[in-house]
Amino acid sequence: MPYILISTQIRLETGPTNVGDEDSDPAVMNYLGARKMTMLGNNFSEYHVDEPPRMVLNKLEQIGFRVLTMTGVGQTLVWCLHRDAE
């Protein structure tokens, strides 16, 4: 998948970081060391890492992703990244 969203809560800028949903590329999630979790009350899963967003962004850049945009939504920071299709 050429796109990925990562996010974190503003008060948690040191981690954890949400790095994908249940349909995310397993190879990328494995590379990031992400673990799949389902939060109580949700009917979907998300991938999380304990690292801060800066470290996740650095790792994703190393495998060809680049930041397209970043925004704040309420108390959440969100980055959209893209990498060219192989």
Order of alpha helices (4+ residues) and beta strands (2+ residues): beta-beta-alpha-beta-beta-alpha-beta-beta
